[in-house]
Amino acid sequence: MQNLPRPESSAQACTLQKLQALVLGELLAHKLREPNNAVARLENTLTVMYEAKDFPWHELGRLLAHEKNAAHRKNLWLDSLQAATPLDLALQTRQQKTTEALQSLGVDETFATQLFREVDLGELSLRVQARLDTTQAQWCAQVQNMAAQQGNMHKASRADLPFFFQAKPRDAHHHFPSAQQAALADAVFERLGLWPTPQLIRHVGITQIYPPLPLALNGGLEASRLSFTPAQGPHSLQQLLGEMARALSWTYVAPNQWACRHLGPPIMSHAAALLFVKLAQNKTWLEEQAVPESTAKAWEQAFLAQAEFEFRKTAALFLSQQASSTLAPETASKNHVAIQAEVLCTQPLQAEEIRWRVDSEAFFATTDKLRSALLAEHMWEYLSQRFGETWWHRPEAGAWLKTLWQEGNAVPAELLLERFKIPAPSPLLASLPPHNKMLNPICPPHTAL
């Protein structure tokens, strides 16, 4: 796969790269079926003990978020570390099988990661670290203040953060009735000139987005389908706005960009979702929806804190995985714990080294979340500066989003920041070099924005 000829057309090159990734992914999925199934079985059957009952492993975060007692959270976390041993062994086996599978296909992990993620990991780590540095002091102060409120807790651990940053807005049940949410979401996108569109069909059902299937590679713009059942309160509305934005970003991809609509990292569509989730968390927008000023301010602060926690949690995993990629397992696991503690401003607990493989994602999948989050932050800043602080009232802002979305995944998010001269929130990237050293800049712009 590494020796395929380079096509002369940049559009063909973009398509080829994404098809290479699709084929390699399918081949790996076939070769790794057994180890993948073994990991999935463990993730579905492992349990943690809580209040004398066994709970599924994947509910650990929810249990920690709802446990008010710090000592109980610590014990639950430590129990989960002991339960992780068989999962750690299964992940180790899968990694060995992955290396063997890649070798049998004539590629190495570095090439596969670049093909799947389409990003320079070194430069992304600089951007992520710069983003973390801008809020490190405020973050640590907030974590320490919350730990102090827990009485005799001297410093928080990873077990405490889900409880600290669960974003449970007060008086949520008094606002955004379920019956009114669809009309409210319609109004948001209609004002921007993005809705209605025949390419998006919305149903009432379970909340789930159905993207176009990668197998439909005929270049047509088949409709996306969005089904949902609204619930009372702001969280449901945020989810609805985010998923509608994600679906709309697909529908406005130009017909000749089919490969960059169906294939590649879904950075743009996820950034679109995050942008409109952030809209539903904005104090000014909430006040426009008749949420009292004090309530809107409290909600915004809670939602921002939760978003910062999610970004830092993902960033810590990425930075740890990148720094540990060339280290021996014992050193890598210790390095993982140290980076987690630094980024999250927490005190490590005993035996956390076992979380190294459990926390890691294959082929640096965390980069998709980080790049989407960074792009969404910059898109918000750009919209605010060009169209005003209440940009959601301006059809011109919707026209700009349409233009941005029409290329799908064709242009890397990092190049978009330069191409649109999207300003960084605060002094984020001032000290970083221009992002013009992409390893595979083979998906150039096809329209002038």
N, C-alpha and C positions, 0 to 999 in steps of 0.2 A: 504493500500500500504506500510505502514511503517513496517508491520509485516511479509513481504514476507521472506521465508527462504533464507539464503545465500548459493549460490552454491559453490561447492568445487573448481571448475576451475576458475582461474582468468579471462580467456577469456570469460567464461560464465557470470561471475559477471559483466564484462564490458558491455556485450551485454544486460544483464538484467537491469542494471542501465539506459542505454540509451533508452531501450524500455519502462521502467517505465516513463521516462520523456515524451516520445512520447504519451503514453496513457493518462497521466495526462494532458498534453497540449490539447489533443483532447477533453477530458471531460470538461475541463475549457472553451474551446472555445464554446462548445455546451451550457453550463450553462450561459455563459456571452455573448451570441449572442446579446441580446437586448441592454445592456449597451455599448458593443463594437460598435454596429451600431450607437447608439446615439452619441458617441464620434466621430466616423468617419464622420457622417453627419455634425456635427458642424465644424470639421476641414476642411471640403470641402466647407462649405457655409459661414463661418465667413469671414468678410472682414475688411480691414484697409483703412482709408482715406489717400490718398497721391495725392497732386496736384489736389485737387477737384475731384478725381476719386476714386472709390472703387476697391481695388485689393484683390485677394484671400489672406487669412491669411498666407498660406504656402509660399507666396512670400515675406514675411517680410525681410528675410535675404538678398535676392537679391536686394530689394529696398534700404536697408541700405547700401549695398556694393557699390551701384552706386550713392548715394547721397553725393555730395561734401560739402554741407553746414552743419556745425555741429549743428546749431540751428534747421534746418529742420530734421536732423536725430533724435534729441532729441524729437521733437514734434511727429514724426512718431512712435517712441518707446512708448511714453506716450499714444498715441491713441491706440496702440496695447494692452497696459495693460488694458485699459477700455474695449476693445472688448473681452478680455479674460475671463470676468466674467462668461458668460454661459458655456464656456468650463471648467472652474474650477469647477463649480457645477456638470457638467456631469462626470468629473473625480472623484469627491468625491463620487458620487453615484456608479460609477463602482468599486471603492475601497471597498465600503461597500458590494457590491454584490460579489466581489471576496472573501472577508473574509467569507461570508456566504457559498459560493460554496466550499471553501476549507474545512470548518467545516463539510459540508455534505459528503465530501469524506474521512473524517477522517484524514486529514493532516493539518498542520499549514503552515504559509507563510515561516517560516525559512526553514522547510524541503523542500518545493516546490522550493524555491530559490536555495538551495544547489543542488537539483536534476537537475534543468534546467541549472545552471551556472557552476557546478562542480569546484568550487573554494572557498577557505577560504577567506571570505570578509575582515576579520581583517588583515590577512597577505598581501592581495592585497593592502589594503589601506596604509600599511607601504611602500610597493614598489612604489606605485604611489606618495606618499608624498616625498620619497627620490628622485625620478625622478624630481619632481617639484622643490625641493630645489636646485638642481644642476644648474638650469637656472633662478631661481627667480630674482636675481639681474639684470641679462642681460635683462630679459623680461620686468621688470618694467621700466628700463632705456629706452628701445625701445618704450614702450607705452607712456612714458612721453615725449620723443623726438617728437613722432608723434603728440601728443596733442599740444606741443609747436608750431609746424608748422601750426597749425590751428588758430593761432592768439591769441585771448583773451581766449581760453579754458585753464582753470587751471588744470583740470584733466579729463581724458577720462571716459566715461561711457560704459556700455555694448553696447549701441547703436552705438558707434563709431568703435568698433573692426572689424566688417565685412568690413568696408571701409578701415581701416588701413591695413588689412591683406588679401586682395582679390587676391594677386599674379597675377597681369596683366603684363606678361613679355613684355618688349619692343621689337620691331622689330619681334614679334612672326610670323607675316604673311610672313616674308622672309625665314622662315625655316620649314622643314618637310612638304613638299607638300603632300596632301592627297593621291595622286596616288602612293607615294613611301613608305608609312608607313607600309603596310603589308609585303613588302619585307624586310624592316629594322627590323621589329619585328621577322620575320622568321630567319634572320641572327643572332640575339641575342640568340635565343634559340637553333639554330642549332650549334653554336659554343660551347655551353654548353652540347651538346649531348642530349637535352631534346625534340627536335622537328626535323622531324615530327614524329607523333605517330598515329596509327590507332584508338586510343581511343578518339581522339579529332577531331571533324569535324568542319571546319570553313566555314561560309557562309558570303556573303555580304548582309547586311540588316540593321536593327536598332541595335544600340549597346546594347546588352543584353546578359547575361550569363544564360544558362539553366542547372542547376545542375541536377544530377540524382534524380529521385523522391523517397522520403522515402518509398513509397508503393512497390517499386521494391526490395523486400527483399529476392531475390533468390541467392545472392552471386555472380551474374555475373558482369562482368565489361562492362556494356553497355556504348556506346560512349556518351561523353558530346558534346554539340553543342554550338558554339560561333558565333554569327552573329553581324556584325558591319558595319557602314558606316563611314569611316574616314573623318575627317575635317582637315582643314589646321592648323598647329601649334603644339606646344609641349603638350598642354593639351590633345588633341586627342591621341597623341602617348603614353602619360603616361597611359591613360585609356586602350588603346589596350594592352600594355605590362602587365599592372596589371591584366586585365581579362584573358589574355592568361596564365599567371602564376597561377591564381586561378584555371582555368580549368585543367591545367597540373598537379597541385597538387592533384586533384581528380583522374586523370587517372593513377597515379603511386601508388595508394593505393593497397596493396596486396589483392588478391581475398578473403583470409580468414578473412579479416578485414572489412567485409561488413557493420557491425553495426557502426564501427568507420569511415566509409566513408560517410554513409548516415545520421547518427544521431549525436546528441551532438552539443555543441557550435562549430561553424566553425572557430576556432582560427587559425589553421594551414593554411587553404586555404586563409583566409584574410591576414595573415602575409605574405604569398607568394605574394599576390597582392601588398601589401605595399612595399615589398622588391624591386620589379621591377618598381614600380612607383618611388621609391627613386633612382633607377638606372638612369631613364630618367631625373632626376633632378640633377644628379651629374656633377660637373664642368668638370672633366676629360673626362667622357663619352660624354658630349655635345661637347667638343672640338674635340673628335675623329669623331664626325658627322659634322665637318666643321663649328661649331658655333664659332664665334670669341671669344677670351679669355675674353675680357671685358664684352661681352654680356652673355657668359656662367656663369661668376662670378656673375653678377647681377641677372640672372635667379635663380641660386642656392640659393642666399641669400633670394630672394623673396619666393621661394618655401619652404625653411627651416622655414622662419618666419610664413608662412601660416600653415605648419604642426604643429609647436609649438602651434599656436593658436587653432587648432582643437583638439590637445591633451589636452591642458589646459581646453578648454571648456567642453570636455567630462569628464576630471578628476574632475572638479568642481562639475559637476552634480552627479558623483558617490560619492564623499566625502560628499557632502551635504545630499544625500539620505541616506547614511549609518549613518551619525551622527544624522539625524533627525528621524530615524526609530522608536525610543522609546520615542520621545517627543510629547507633545500635539501639535495640529495643529498650534496654534498661535505662540508658541515658535519655532516650526519646520520651519515655513515660514520665521521668522526673522533670524534664523540660516542659512537658505538657502541663503538669501541675503548677509549675512556677509561672508560666505565661497566663494561665487561668487566674491565678491569684493576683497578678499584676494588673491585668486588664479589668477584672471585675472588682478589684480592691477588696479581696476577701482573704480569710485565713484558711489555708488548706487543712483538711482533716486527715486522719490516719487512713492509709491504704487507698488514697485517691488515684494512685498511679494506674490502677486497673481501668480507669475511665479513658485512658489514652486511645485504645482501639475503639471502644464503645462510642466515644464522642466523634471520632473521625468519620468522614464521608468519602466514599470511593471517588477517585479522580477529581478531588477538590470541588465537590458539588456545592460547597458553601459559597464559592465565589459568585454563583448566580444570585444568591440572596444579597450579598454585599454590594455587587455592582448595581443591582436594581435599587437598593436603598439609597446609594450615593446619587444615582441618576435622578431618582424621585426628589431628593432634597434640592438638587440643582434646578430641576424643572420648576419646582415651586418658587424658588428664588427668581428665576428668569421671568416667569409669568407675573410675579408680583412687581418686579421692576419695570417690565415693559407695558403691562396692561393695568397696573394698579393693585393696591392691596386687596381689593375685592374683584379680582380678575374673573371670578366665576360668573359675573354679570356681563361679561364682554364677549359677544360673538366672535370678535377677532381672536380671542384666546382659543376658542374652539377651532377656528380655522388653522391656527398655528399647530394645534395638536393633531389635526387631520394630516397636515403636511408632514409632521414628524412621524406619524404612525404609518404613512403609506409605504415606507421602505421596510417595515417589519424588522427583522433581525439583520438587515444587510450591513448596517454601519455599527461598528463596536461602540458601546456606550461611552468609552473614554474619548473616542474621536468626536463624538457628538458634542461633548463639553467644549471642545475647542472650536468645532465647526460653527456652533451657534453662539460662541463666546458666552456660554452660560456662566454667570458669576457664581463663585463659591459662597456658601453661607459663612459669614465671618471670615477670618483669614485662613480658611481651610487649606488651600493648595498653593499658597503664595510661594512657598519655599521649594516646591517640586519642579522638576524639569518638564518641559513640554512633552505631552504624551504622543510622541511621533516615532516610537521604536517598537511598534507592534511586531510580534514575531511573524504573523501572517496577515498583513493588511490587504487581504485579497477581496474584501467586500466593500468597495468604495461607494460613495454616494452616486445615485442615479438621477437625482432631481436637484434643482437649485432651491434651497429653502431660504 
